[in-house]
Amino acid sequence: MKFLLFIFLFMSSFLGKKEIISMKGNATYYASKFEGRRTTSGEIFRNNKLTAAHKKLPFGTMVTVRNLNNDKIVVVMVNDRGPYGKGMIIDLSQSAAKEIDLYGKGVVPCEISYELQK
């Protein structure tokens, strides 16, 4: 019985392991004209929500975005695809952009991080 308990505990230690992935690049934000349009995930885009577009991350992924100019952070949920400009790694809603003082600046260097389930 103790052997079975040991095996169970040993095997369960491998389940649910998470790895934090991070990358650096540039962040930008959505223009007002996208308000009310449908995102690639099917949701209606709202600039007052903390959401973002990323080229590949699964919809629903929570991403921490850090403005490298001031170290301010915001946590957003991926619900769209993009951005497609060179060096751009994430496109934020205007509310998210305001949280990290990106709004009105157009583009800022950032670091994004998220958990990858193993």
Biotite code that builds the C-alpha atoms (Angstrom):
import biotite.structure as struc

atoms = struc.array([
    struc.Atom([0.000, 0.000, 0.000], chain_id="A", res_id=1, res_name="MET", atom_name="CA", element="C"),
    struc.Atom([2.824, 2.419, 0.837], chain_id="A", res_id=2, res_name="LYS", atom_name="CA", element="C"),
    struc.Atom([4.400, 1.591, -2.510], chain_id="A", res_id=3, res_name="PHE", atom_name="CA", element="C"),
    struc.Atom([1.182, 2.527, -4.357], chain_id="A", res_id=4, res_name="LEU", atom_name="CA", element="C"),
    struc.Atom([0.953, 5.786, -2.414], chain_id="A", res_id=5, res_name="LEU", atom_name="CA", element="C"),
    struc.Atom([4.570, 6.562, -3.316], chain_id="A", res_id=6, res_name="PHE", atom_name="CA", element="C"),
    struc.Atom([3.903, 5.855, -7.013], chain_id="A", res_id=7, res_name="ILE", atom_name="CA", element="C"),
    struc.Atom([0.782, 8.047, -6.953], chain_id="A", res_id=8, res_name="PHE", atom_name="CA", element="C"),
    struc.Atom([2.595, 10.955, -5.294], chain_id="A", res_id=9, res_name="LEU", atom_name="CA", element="C"),
    struc.Atom([5.588, 10.576, -7.604], chain_id="A", res_id=10, res_name="PHE", atom_name="CA", element="C"),
    struc.Atom([3.443, 10.588, -10.750], chain_id="A", res_id=11, res_name="MET", atom_name="CA", element="C"),
    struc.Atom([1.236, 13.470, -9.591], chain_id="A", res_id=12, res_name="SER", atom_name="CA", element="C"),
    struc.Atom([4.325, 15.621, -9.071], chain_id="A", res_id=13, res_name="SER", atom_name="CA", element="C"),
    struc.Atom([4.673, 15.728, -12.868], chain_id="A", res_id=14, res_name="PHE", atom_name="CA", element="C"),
    struc.Atom([1.092, 16.823, -13.486], chain_id="A", res_id=15, res_name="LEU", atom_name="CA", element="C"),
    struc.Atom([0.214, 20.490, -13.695], chain_id="A", res_id=16, res_name="GLY", atom_name="CA", element="C"),
    struc.Atom([3.780, 21.726, -13.977], chain_id="A", res_id=17, res_name="LYS", atom_name="CA", element="C"),
    struc.Atom([3.922, 25.245, -15.309], chain_id="A", res_id=18, res_name="LYS", atom_name="CA", element="C"),
    struc.Atom([6.639, 27.080, -17.128], chain_id="A", res_id=19, res_name="GLU", atom_name="CA", element="C"),
    struc.Atom([6.780, 30.878, -17.332], chain_id="A", res_id=20, res_name="ILE", atom_name="CA", element="C"),
    struc.Atom([7.563, 32.058, -20.852], chain_id="A", res_id=21, res_name="ILE", atom_name="CA", element="C"),
    struc.Atom([8.627, 35.637, -21.528], chain_id="A", res_id=22, res_name="SER", atom_name="CA", element="C"),
    struc.Atom([9.618, 37.615, -24.585], chain_id="A", res_id=23, res_name="MET", atom_name="CA", element="C"),
    struc.Atom([10.514, 41.193, -25.400], chain_id="A", res_id=24, res_name="LYS", atom_name="CA", element="C"),
    struc.Atom([9.339, 43.339, -28.264], chain_id="A", res_id=25, res_name="GLY", atom_name="CA", element="C"),
    struc.Atom([7.018, 46.270, -28.840], chain_id="A", res_id=26, res_name="ASN", atom_name="CA", element="C"),
    struc.Atom([3.469, 46.847, -27.689], chain_id="A", res_id=27, res_name="ALA", atom_name="CA", element="C"),
    struc.Atom([0.870, 49.001, -29.356], chain_id="A", res_id=28, res_name="THR", atom_name="CA", element="C"),
    struc.Atom([-2.871, 49.488, -28.867], chain_id="A", res_id=29, res_name="TYR", atom_name="CA", element="C"),
    struc.Atom([-6.132, 49.334, -30.784], chain_id="A", res_id=30, res_name="TYR", atom_name="CA", element="C"),
    struc.Atom([-7.513, 52.417, -32.511], chain_id="A", res_id=31, res_name="ALA", atom_name="CA", element="C"),
    struc.Atom([-10.985, 53.592, -31.486], chain_id="A", res_id=32, res_name="SER", atom_name="CA", element="C"),
    struc.Atom([-12.430, 52.475, -34.844], chain_id="A", res_id=33, res_name="LYS", atom_name="CA", element="C"),
    struc.Atom([-12.257, 48.820, -33.691], chain_id="A", res_id=34, res_name="PHE", atom_name="CA", element="C"),
    struc.Atom([-14.763, 49.410, -30.881], chain_id="A", res_id=35, res_name="GLU", atom_name="CA", element="C"),
    struc.Atom([-17.739, 47.070, -31.295], chain_id="A", res_id=36, res_name="GLY", atom_name="CA", element="C"),
    struc.Atom([-16.166, 44.954, -34.029], chain_id="A", res_id=37, res_name="ARG", atom_name="CA", element="C"),
    struc.Atom([-15.894, 41.194, -33.720], chain_id="A", res_id=38, res_name="ARG", atom_name="CA", element="C"),
    struc.Atom([-12.480, 39.809, -32.735], chain_id="A", res_id=39, res_name="THR", atom_name="CA", element="C"),
    struc.Atom([-10.979, 36.664, -34.233], chain_id="A", res_id=40, res_name="THR", atom_name="CA", element="C"),
    struc.Atom([-12.194, 34.741, -31.170], chain_id="A", res_id=41, res_name="SER", atom_name="CA", element="C"),
    struc.Atom([-15.752, 35.859, -31.897], chain_id="A", res_id=42, res_name="GLY", atom_name="CA", element="C"),
    struc.Atom([-15.998, 38.276, -28.964], chain_id="A", res_id=43, res_name="GLU", atom_name="CA", element="C"),
    struc.Atom([-17.085, 41.864, -29.490], chain_id="A", res_id=44, res_name="ILE", atom_name="CA", element="C"),
    struc.Atom([-14.082, 44.155, -29.001], chain_id="A", res_id=45, res_name="PHE", atom_name="CA", element="C"),
    struc.Atom([-14.368, 46.720, -26.212], chain_id="A", res_id=46, res_name="ARG", atom_name="CA", element="C"),
    struc.Atom([-11.589, 49.228, -25.534], chain_id="A", res_id=47, res_name="ASN", atom_name="CA", element="C"),
    struc.Atom([-12.667, 49.434, -21.875], chain_id="A", res_id=48, res_name="ASN", atom_name="CA", element="C"),
    struc.Atom([-11.752, 45.759, -21.251], chain_id="A", res_id=49, res_name="LYS", atom_name="CA", element="C"),
    struc.Atom([-8.273, 44.447, -20.415], chain_id="A", res_id=50, res_name="LEU", atom_name="CA", element="C"),
    struc.Atom([-7.768, 42.391, -23.563], chain_id="A", res_id=51, res_name="THR", atom_name="CA", element="C"),
    struc.Atom([-5.090, 41.912, -26.200], chain_id="A", res_id=52, res_name="ALA", atom_name="CA", element="C"),
    struc.Atom([-4.203, 40.464, -29.566], chain_id="A", res_id=53, res_name="ALA", atom_name="CA", element="C"),
    struc.Atom([-1.325, 38.027, -29.966], chain_id="A", res_id=54, res_name="HIS", atom_name="CA", element="C"),
    struc.Atom([-0.256, 36.153, -33.085], chain_id="A", res_id=55, res_name="LYS", atom_name="CA", element="C"),
    struc.Atom([-0.224, 32.628, -31.644], chain_id="A", res_id=56, res_name="LYS", atom_name="CA", element="C"),
    struc.Atom([-1.253, 32.341, -27.980], chain_id="A", res_id=57, res_name="LEU", atom_name="CA", element="C"),
    struc.Atom([-4.513, 30.478, -27.375], chain_id="A", res_id=58, res_name="PRO", atom_name="CA", element="C"),
    struc.Atom([-7.588, 32.624, -26.780], chain_id="A", res_id=59, res_name="PHE", atom_name="CA", element="C"),
    struc.Atom([-8.161, 33.053, -23.054], chain_id="A", res_id=60, res_name="GLY", atom_name="CA", element="C"),
    struc.Atom([-4.448, 33.068, -22.182], chain_id="A", res_id=61, res_name="THR", atom_name="CA", element="C"),
    struc.Atom([-3.677, 35.560, -19.429], chain_id="A", res_id=62, res_name="MET", atom_name="CA", element="C"),
    struc.Atom([-0.598, 37.621, -20.277], chain_id="A", res_id=63, res_name="VAL", atom_name="CA", element="C"),
    struc.Atom([1.369, 40.008, -18.073], chain_id="A", res_id=64, res_name="THR", atom_name="CA", element="C"),
    struc.Atom([2.632, 42.999, -20.043], chain_id="A", res_id=65, res_name="VAL", atom_name="CA", element="C"),
    struc.Atom([5.421, 45.182, -18.613], chain_id="A", res_id=66, res_name="ARG", atom_name="CA", element="C"),
    struc.Atom([6.293, 48.550, -20.115], chain_id="A", res_id=67, res_name="ASN", atom_name="CA", element="C"),
    struc.Atom([10.108, 48.524, -20.170], chain_id="A", res_id=68, res_name="LEU", atom_name="CA", element="C"),
    struc.Atom([10.238, 52.337, -20.021], chain_id="A", res_id=69, res_name="ASN", atom_name="CA", element="C"),
    struc.Atom([8.562, 52.575, -16.601], chain_id="A", res_id=70, res_name="ASN", atom_name="CA", element="C"),
    struc.Atom([8.095, 48.993, -15.277], chain_id="A", res_id=71, res_name="ASP", atom_name="CA", element="C"),
    struc.Atom([4.310, 49.389, -15.070], chain_id="A", res_id=72, res_name="LYS", atom_name="CA", element="C"),
    struc.Atom([2.398, 46.154, -15.618], chain_id="A", res_id=73, res_name="ILE", atom_name="CA", element="C"),
    struc.Atom([-1.055, 45.061, -16.684], chain_id="A", res_id=74, res_name="VAL", atom_name="CA", element="C"),
    struc.Atom([-2.604, 41.604, -17.003], chain_id="A", res_id=75, res_name="VAL", atom_name="CA", element="C"),
    struc.Atom([-4.697, 41.059, -20.132], chain_id="A", res_id=76, res_name="VAL", atom_name="CA", element="C"),
    struc.Atom([-6.606, 38.215, -21.753], chain_id="A", res_id=77, res_name="MET", atom_name="CA", element="C"),
    struc.Atom([-5.851, 37.247, -25.355], chain_id="A", res_id=78, res_name="VAL", atom_name="CA", element="C"),
    struc.Atom([-9.021, 37.363, -27.471], chain_id="A", res_id=79, res_name="ASN", atom_name="CA", element="C"),
    struc.Atom([-7.752, 38.401, -30.912], chain_id="A", res_id=80, res_name="ASP", atom_name="CA", element="C"),
    struc.Atom([-4.935, 37.863, -33.426], chain_id="A", res_id=81, res_name="ARG", atom_name="CA", element="C"),
    struc.Atom([-2.209, 40.343, -34.304], chain_id="A", res_id=82, res_name="GLY", atom_name="CA", element="C"),
    struc.Atom([-0.326, 42.640, -34.321], chain_id="A", res_id=83, res_name="PRO", atom_name="CA", element="C"),
    struc.Atom([1.412, 42.075, -37.614], chain_id="A", res_id=84, res_name="TYR", atom_name="CA", element="C"),
    struc.Atom([3.849, 44.996, -37.723], chain_id="A", res_id=85, res_name="GLY", atom_name="CA", element="C"),
    struc.Atom([7.579, 44.264, -37.529], chain_id="A", res_id=86, res_name="LYS", atom_name="CA", element="C"),
    struc.Atom([8.793, 43.956, -33.940], chain_id="A", res_id=87, res_name="GLY", atom_name="CA", element="C"),
    struc.Atom([5.275, 44.107, -32.483], chain_id="A", res_id=88, res_name="MET", atom_name="CA", element="C"),
    struc.Atom([4.432, 41.297, -30.074], chain_id="A", res_id=89, res_name="ILE", atom_name="CA", element="C"),
    struc.Atom([1.136, 42.420, -28.533], chain_id="A", res_id=90, res_name="ILE", atom_name="CA", element="C"),
    struc.Atom([-1.728, 44.778, -29.315], chain_id="A", res_id=91, res_name="ASP", atom_name="CA", element="C"),
    struc.Atom([-3.561, 46.088, -26.227], chain_id="A", res_id=92, res_name="LEU", atom_name="CA", element="C"),
    struc.Atom([-6.996, 47.539, -25.637], chain_id="A", res_id=93, res_name="SER", atom_name="CA", element="C"),
    struc.Atom([-6.921, 51.244, -24.790], chain_id="A", res_id=94, res_name="GLN", atom_name="CA", element="C"),
    struc.Atom([-7.732, 50.508, -21.126], chain_id="A", res_id=95, res_name="SER", atom_name="CA", element="C"),
    struc.Atom([-4.752, 48.172, -20.888], chain_id="A", res_id=96, res_name="ALA", atom_name="CA", element="C"),
    struc.Atom([-2.553, 50.715, -22.686], chain_id="A", res_id=97, res_name="ALA", atom_name="CA", element="C"),
    struc.Atom([-3.550, 53.387, -20.157], chain_id="A", res_id=98, res_name="LYS", atom_name="CA", element="C"),
    struc.Atom([-2.599, 51.100, -17.253], chain_id="A", res_id=99, res_name="GLU", atom_name="CA", element="C"),
    struc.Atom([1.030, 51.004, -18.420], chain_id="A", res_id=100, res_name="ILE", atom_name="CA", element="C"),
    struc.Atom([1.221, 54.574, -19.814], chain_id="A", res_id=101, res_name="ASP", atom_name="CA", element="C"),
    struc.Atom([1.303, 53.420, -23.429], chain_id="A", res_id=102, res_name="LEU", atom_name="CA", element="C"),
    struc.Atom([-1.830, 55.294, -24.496], chain_id="A", res_id=103, res_name="TYR", atom_name="CA", element="C"),
    struc.Atom([-0.951, 58.338, -26.602], chain_id="A", res_id=104, res_name="GLY", atom_name="CA", element="C"),
    struc.Atom([2.594, 57.135, -27.253], chain_id="A", res_id=105, res_name="LYS", atom_name="CA", element="C"),
    struc.Atom([1.786, 54.685, -30.042], chain_id="A", res_id=106, res_name="GLY", atom_name="CA", element="C"),
    struc.Atom([4.475, 52.080, -29.376], chain_id="A", res_id=107, res_name="VAL", atom_name="CA", element="C"),
    struc.Atom([6.596, 51.171, -26.350], chain_id="A", res_id=108, res_name="VAL", atom_name="CA", element="C"),
    struc.Atom([9.134, 48.427, -25.674], chain_id="A", res_id=109, res_name="PRO", atom_name="CA", element="C"),
    struc.Atom([7.627, 45.750, -23.479], chain_id="A", res_id=110, res_name="CYS", atom_name="CA", element="C"),
    struc.Atom([8.094, 42.318, -22.015], chain_id="A", res_id=111, res_name="GLU", atom_name="CA", element="C"),
    struc.Atom([5.232, 39.848, -22.006], chain_id="A", res_id=112, res_name="ILE", atom_name="CA", element="C"),
    struc.Atom([5.037, 36.728, -19.866], chain_id="A", res_id=113, res_name="SER", atom_name="CA", element="C"),
    struc.Atom([2.555, 33.899, -19.518], chain_id="A", res_id=114, res_name="TYR", atom_name="CA", element="C"),
    struc.Atom([2.279, 30.416, -18.046], chain_id="A", res_id=115, res_name="GLU", atom_name="CA", element="C"),
    struc.Atom([2.707, 27.445, -20.314], chain_id="A", res_id=116, res_name="LEU", atom_name="CA", element="C"),
    struc.Atom([1.068, 24.253, -19.036], chain_id="A", res_id=117, res_name="GLN", atom_name="CA", element="C"),
    struc.Atom([3.370, 21.251, -19.336], chain_id="A", res_id=118, res_name="LYS", atom_name="CA", element="C"),
])
